Amino acid sequence: MSQQLTFDDLAAAQNERTVTTIAKVLTVDVARIAVRVTEFWRTVSIRGEDECWPWTGYLNEDGYGDSSSPARCTARTNSP
């Protein structure tokens, strides 16, 4: 399947093989997202709800926090 699959596709599936295929793809995507979220939060110093939560990971040349994925997607943090 070359198209992007969603949970709506899973609900609309007409046979068991299609359901199994879609469920496997969605499970892999959810697992990848969970890994990236976990990696991101490991580089944040979580403090009180009214305090700054500083970035403890890599800082680029401009002083911004960078968390790059293998696909070259980048999440940037607020300015220092």
C-alpha positions as a printed NumPy array, in Angstrom:
array([[  0.   ,   0.   ,   0.   ],
       [  1.604,   3.249,  -1.11 ],
       [ -0.932,   5.725,   0.248],
       [ -0.874,   7.158,   3.76 ],
       [ -3.065,   4.978,   5.987],
       [ -5.288,   6.22 ,   8.804],
       [ -7.516,   4.715,  11.483],
       [-10.482,   5.497,   9.188],
       [ -9.016,   3.035,   6.68 ],
       [ -8.887,   0.406,   9.399],
       [-12.576,   0.898,  10.213],
       [-13.551,   0.719,   6.532],
       [-11.522,  -2.404,   5.726],
       [-13.575,  -5.178,   4.129],
       [-11.456,  -8.243,   4.895],
       [ -9.185,  -9.641,   7.576],
       [ -6.008,  -9.416,   5.48 ],
       [ -6.557,  -5.711,   4.836],
       [ -7.284,  -5.109,   8.533],
       [ -4.068,  -6.907,   9.528],
       [ -1.966,  -4.98 ,   6.996],
       [ -3.354,  -1.581,   8.008],
       [ -3.032,  -2.367,  11.723],
       [  0.645,  -3.321,  11.291],
       [  1.436,  -0.091,   9.442],
       [ -0.352,   2.054,  12.021],
       [  1.352,   0.246,  14.913],
       [  4.787,   0.925,  13.414],
       [  3.939,   4.618,  12.903],
       [  2.687,   4.992,  16.483],
       [  5.811,   3.264,  17.816],
       [  8.073,   5.628,  15.832],
       [  6.2  ,   8.649,  17.159],
       [  6.471,   7.363,  20.732],
       [ 10.242,   6.972,  20.369],
       [ 10.642,  10.536,  19.025],
       [  8.474,  12.014,  21.803],
       [ 10.469,  10.134,  24.435],
       [ 13.758,  11.333,  22.925],
       [ 12.496,  14.929,  22.914],
       [ 11.39 ,  14.941,  26.564],
       [ 14.713,  13.433,  27.698],
       [ 16.313,  16.732,  26.677],
       [ 13.95 ,  18.954,  28.673],
       [ 14.489,  19.761,  32.343],
       [ 10.898,  19.597,  33.639],
       [ 10.273,  21.95 ,  36.523],
       [  7.27 ,  23.616,  38.18 ],
       [  4.297,  24.613,  36.023],
       [  5.098,  28.329,  36.355],
       [  8.855,  27.877,  35.751],
       [ 10.948,  27.747,  32.595],
       [ 11.645,  24.203,  31.338],
       [ 15.157,  24.55 ,  29.916],
       [ 16.42 ,  22.547,  26.965],
       [ 19.359,  20.359,  27.983],
       [ 20.108,  18.905,  24.556],
       [ 22.148,  20.129,  21.609],
       [ 22.196,  23.881,  20.888],
       [ 22.874,  25.067,  17.343],
       [ 25.18 ,  27.965,  16.419],
       [ 22.347,  30.471,  17.091],
       [ 21.714,  29.104,  20.593],
       [ 18.47 ,  27.31 ,  19.705],
       [ 17.791,  23.746,  20.799],
       [ 17.701,  21.244,  17.94 ],
       [ 16.254,  17.754,  17.913],
       [ 16.763,  16.353,  14.425],
       [ 15.308,  13.069,  13.233],
       [ 16.972,  10.769,  10.702],
       [ 14.503,  12.099,   8.109],
       [ 15.982,  15.581,   8.628],
       [ 12.853,  16.917,  10.349],
       [ 13.819,  19.392,  13.03 ],
       [ 12.004,  20.538,  16.139],
       [ 13.279,  23.899,  17.38 ],
       [ 12.93 ,  25.193,  20.881],
       [ 12.292,  28.763,  21.992],
       [ 15.121,  31.259,  21.916],
       [ 17.69 ,  31.149,  24.717]])
